[in-house]
Amino acid sequence: MNKVIFIIGPTSSGKSAVAVRLAKEINGDVISCDSMQVYKGMDIITQAPGDDVLSRVKYHLVGSVPPEEEFSAAQFAEKAEKIIGSVLAEGRIPIVAGGTGLYVKALVDGLFPAPPKDEDLRKRLREIASEKGKGYLHQKLKEVDPDTAERLHPNDIRRIVRAIEVYRLTGKTIHEKKGESGGILSKYDCLMFGLDLPRRTLYERIEATVDRMFEQGLVDEVKKLRRRTLSLTAEKALGVKEVSAFLDGKAELEGVRDELKKNTRKYAKRQLTWFRADKRIEWIDAGRSVDEIVENILKKLKNSDPSLLNR
């Protein structure tokens, strides 16, 4: 089975550098798995790979979407899967690198093919719960979807309503619908490596990255972005809101810098929580040089499939 390699982890853990170095070693292409690096004109704010990197390896899904457009996990998965097929067909190895957990999940496992919301049905179900008690609605769910009912507390009305809604609209349980989601896991052998750093080291790297962003011209980049109508997705990029406070005269620059560092640390913590829950990820000590990290990964790849290193 063809293999797809993942280099994932929190922001500022060195994913891109490791992926690029690995790509050079095993004749690979890098596919960015970053919800913000996909946008054009946001190179500083997303710390997208520069021309020096892009000239050394083929790097996909970087700076390819106007920031006025929405870009979703489903779109990413569709595009990334096509790229993976093309890369493999050309005899190279796909290396997916990034830290957007939902994008990784969408690509590997697929997304839950949920039916659209039915607000009228939801309202009726909530009224039933109000009239007859939460336990009544939980019992109704147990009759049609005992597996989901067992996992949900009787007081979790929001999820109970959604589970009943899915069954009423599709005739299938949430578990059955999840089984229809089509990720690449059934087509390819996905080898997932996470870059692991002590929390203090990671936070020091984040602070250094933020300082570098300001030195590179973050304020001017955000100023240019504000002249455009950013999509709801693009405007969520870390740095847009923080720097906008300075540009609007609501905060001092040093305070903005500290705020961005704090918010980026919080984001890294959320990333780690997401990835730690995925037991398929093999964690690699990232507190060493890029060469040492890549050498470690190469050893593991050799143990998995020696032919990977003969391309």
MOCOR-V211121 format. One record per residue. RES is the residue in one small letter. OMEGA is omega in whole degrees, 0 to 359 (none if undefined). Layout:
res->RES omega->OMEGA
res->RES omega->OMEGA
//
This chain:
res->m omega->178
res->n omega->183
res->k omega->172
res->v omega->183
res->i omega->178
res->f omega->172
res->i omega->188
res->i omega->181
res->g omega->182
res->p omega->177
res->t omega->178
res->s omega->179
res->s omega->176
res->g omega->185
res->k omega->184
res->s omega->181
res->a omega->179
res->v omega->182
res->a omega->181
res->v omega->179
res->r omega->178
res->l omega->180
res->a omega->179
res->k omega->183
res->e omega->188
res->i omega->179
res->n omega->183
res->g omega->169
res->d omega->177
res->v omega->177
res->i omega->181
res->s omega->177
res->c omega->184
res->d omega->186
res->s omega->182
res->m omega->180
res->q omega->179
res->v omega->185
res->y omega->176
res->k omega->174
res->g omega->180
res->m omega->186
res->d omega->182
res->i omega->184
res->i omega->179
res->t omega->185
res->q omega->179
res->a omega->178
res->p omega->182
res->g omega->183
res->d omega->180
res->d omega->178
res->v omega->184
res->l omega->178
res->s omega->183
res->r omega->179
res->v omega->176
res->k omega->186
res->y omega->186
res->h omega->175
res->l omega->173
res->v omega->177
res->g omega->185
res->s omega->183
res->v omega->176
res->p omega->182
res->p omega->175
res->e omega->185
res->e omega->172
res->e omega->175
res->f omega->188
res->s omega->176
res->a omega->179
res->a omega->177
res->q omega->179
res->f omega->183
res->a omega->180
res->e omega->181
res->k omega->183
res->a omega->180
res->e omega->177
res->k omega->179
res->i omega->179
res->i omega->179
res->g omega->180
res->s omega->180
res->v omega->179
res->l omega->180
res->a omega->180
res->e omega->175
res->g omega->178
res->r omega->184
res->i omega->178
res->p omega->176
res->i omega->181
res->v omega->185
res->a omega->178
res->g omega->185
res->g omega->178
res->t omega->187
res->g omega->181
res->l omega->178
res->y omega->177
res->v omega->181
res->k omega->181
res->a omega->182
res->l omega->186
res->v omega->188
res->d omega->186
res->g omega->179
res->l omega->178
res->f omega->182
res->p omega->187
res->a omega->174
res->p omega->178
res->p omega->180
res->k omega->173
res->d omega->186
res->e omega->179
res->d omega->179
res->l omega->179
res->r omega->180
res->k omega->180
res->r omega->181
res->l omega->178
res->r omega->177
res->e omega->177
res->i omega->179
res->a omega->180
res->s omega->183
res->e omega->188
res->k omega->178
res->g omega->182
res->k omega->181
res->g omega->180
res->y omega->181
res->l omega->178
res->h omega->178
res->q omega->178
res->k omega->177
res->l omega->181
res->k omega->181
res->e omega->183
res->v omega->183
res->d omega->184
res->p omega->181
res->d omega->179
res->t omega->179
res->a omega->180
res->e omega->182
res->r omega->184
res->l omega->175
res->h omega->180
res->p omega->180
res->n omega->182
res->d omega->187
res->i omega->183
res->r omega->181
res->r omega->177
res->i omega->178
res->v omega->181
res->r omega->181
res->a omega->178
res->i omega->179
res->e omega->179
res->v omega->181
res->y omega->182
res->r omega->185
res->l omega->186
res->t omega->184
res->g omega->180
res->k omega->178
res->t omega->178
res->i omega->179
res->h omega->179
res->e omega->179
res->k omega->178
res->k omega->179
res->g omega->180
res->e omega->183
res->s omega->186
res->g omega->174
res->g omega->183
res->i omega->184
res->l omega->181
res->s omega->183
res->k omega->186
res->y omega->174
res->d omega->184
res->c omega->178
res->l omega->189
res->m omega->179
res->f omega->178
res->g omega->180
res->l omega->188
res->d omega->179
res->l omega->170
res->p omega->185
res->r omega->181
res->r omega->179
res->t omega->179
res->l omega->181
res->y omega->177
res->e omega->178
res->r omega->179
res->i omega->181
res->e omega->178
res->a omega->178
res->t omega->180
res->v omega->177
res->d omega->179
res->r omega->180
res->m omega->178
res->f omega->178
res->e omega->182
res->q omega->179
res->g omega->181
res->l omega->183
res->v omega->179
res->d omega->180
res->e omega->179
res->v omega->178
res->k omega->178
res->k omega->180
res->l omega->182
res->r omega->176
res->r omega->181
res->r omega->177
res->t omega->184
res->l omega->175
res->s omega->178
res->l omega->179
res->t omega->185
res->a omega->183
res->e omega->177
res->k omega->181
res->a omega->178
res->l omega->181
res->g omega->181
res->v omega->182
res->k omega->184
res->e omega->181
res->v omega->178
res->s omega->178
res->a omega->177
res->f omega->182
res->l omega->179
res->d omega->179
res->g omega->182
res->k omega->182
res->a omega->175
res->e omega->185
res->l omega->180
res->e omega->177
res->g omega->177
res->v omega->179
res->r omega->180
res->d omega->180
res->e omega->180
res->l omega->176
res->k omega->180
res->k omega->182
res->n omega->178
res->t omega->175
res->r omega->179
res->k omega->179
res->y omega->179
res->a omega->179
res->k omega->178
res->r omega->178
res->q omega->181
res->l omega->178
res->t omega->179
res->w omega->186
res->f omega->180
res->r omega->181
res->a omega->181
res->d omega->186
res->k omega->178
res->r omega->182
res->i omega->175
res->e omega->187
res->w omega->183
res->i omega->177
res->d omega->183
res->a omega->180
res->g omega->181
res->r omega->180
res->s omega->179
res->v omega->180
res->d omega->181
res->e omega->179
res->i omega->181
res->v omega->178
res->e omega->178
res->n omega->180
res->i omega->180
res->l omega->178
res->k omega->180
res->k omega->177
res->l omega->180
res->k omega->178
res->n omega->181
res->s omega->184
res->d omega->182
res->p omega->183
res->s omega->179
res->l omega->185
res->l omega->181
res->n omega->184
res->r omega->none
//
